[in-house]
Amino acid sequence: MTTLSVVIPMFNETAVIPALVARLRPVLDALAVDYEVVAVDDGSRDDTVSVLFDHGRDWPQLRVLRLRRNSGHQAALTAGLHRAVGQWVVSLDADLQDPPETIAEMLRVAREDGVDVVYGVRADRSTDTIFKRNTARGYYWVMRRLVGAELPAQAGDFRLLSRDVIEVLRQLPERAPVYRLLVPSLGFPSAEVRYDRAARAAGETKYPLRRMVALAWESTANFSAAPLRIATWLGMSSFLLCLALIVFGMVAHVSGTTIPGWTSMFVAVLLLSGVQLVCLGLLGEYVGRIYATVQNRPAFHVGFDSLDGTPAAETVARGRFDDDARTSNFGPAVSARG
């Protein structure tokens, strides 16, 4: 049974692969567990695949998974997560900004704390530009208000997931998942490991401004109907403004300061505009509900069922429910819940 899988999406990473292998392989060998490295080539146009095969000749744990075309970072990550076979799966970028040495600490925390998710949280982003640091801070601020406070700040795609989480992710019908939001929304017990973010080891960033904006939009559209509800609020605000302007038009008509026909035309245009905007807002509300239904995300995840036995008190306190931790005594479990 493979204990650990490391999934690494790659796109035109020829320059950084030797440094990645030189740092990652000693870390994984030192863990003394069965592991695999799933390198997902996202339709690279350079020698990424051939360089990976060269390293794979003397590194049997290295798997190369190539996509037929460039599908994007999150799609490549999805392919790797779905194909990984380890009991624990780590997602890691190839640029070495997230240190591979942290993997050992993640695995230790997951085992000792009994959690299903361990987030790599960036404690220091001084190597990033001021613009990128500020935009990242704004992104997480907005996302935490859309998704919830459980979203860890400054946690990207460097994380460790248990097999339970992977199986849930495989069942979700997400076409374009954003894992930094999707994983926290599942509610699995989690922990954090902090690290200092380094500069890119080689090559060029794969997240320029255009891709950052696209990621922000995907995050918003995938996890909130807020853009649709803007139409509702604008419609209601405009309708109230129209009512005020209708009163103004009637007062102007009574005072005799308008030309014949102006008042009726003015009121009719405002009334129709207000009604149309309100209807557009209502339409947006129903489209938002259709959108949520089509996503087909599970409304809940069952931690345990008393029909199958009650978990021991310490496992309830940790939020993790294992089959081998069942007990028929309801007392300790209830007291642990408070």
Salt bridges, closest charged atoms under 4 A:
GLU13 OE2 - ARG200 NH2 2.97
GLU13 OE2 - LYS206 NZ 3.42
ASP29 OD2 - ARG25 NE 3.67
GLU36 OE1 - ARG63 NH1 2.83
ASP41 OD2 - ARG66 NE 3.13
ASP54 OD1 - ARG57 NH1 2.45
ASP93 OD1 - HIS73 NE2 2.96
ASP98 OD1 - ARG197 NH1 3.04
GLU101 OE1 - ARG23 NH2 2.73
GLU105 OE2 - ARG108 NH2 2.47
GLU112 OE1 - ARG108 NH1 2.62
ASP116 OD1 - ARG320 NH1 2.70
ASP128 OD2 - ARG125 NE 2.91
ASP128 OD2 - ARG197 NE 3.54
ASP157 OD2 - HIS73 ND1 3.79
ASP157 OD1 - ARG159 NH2 3.02
ASP157 OD2 - ARG180 NH2 3.15
GLU167 OE2 - ARG163 NH1 3.01
GLU167 OE2 - ARG170 NH1 3.68
GLU174 OE2 - ARG297 NE 2.42
GLU285 OE2 - ARG229 NE 3.53
GLU285 OE1 - ARG289 NH1 3.03
ASP322 OD1 - ARG320 NE 3.22
ASP323 OD1 - ARG326 NH2 3.31
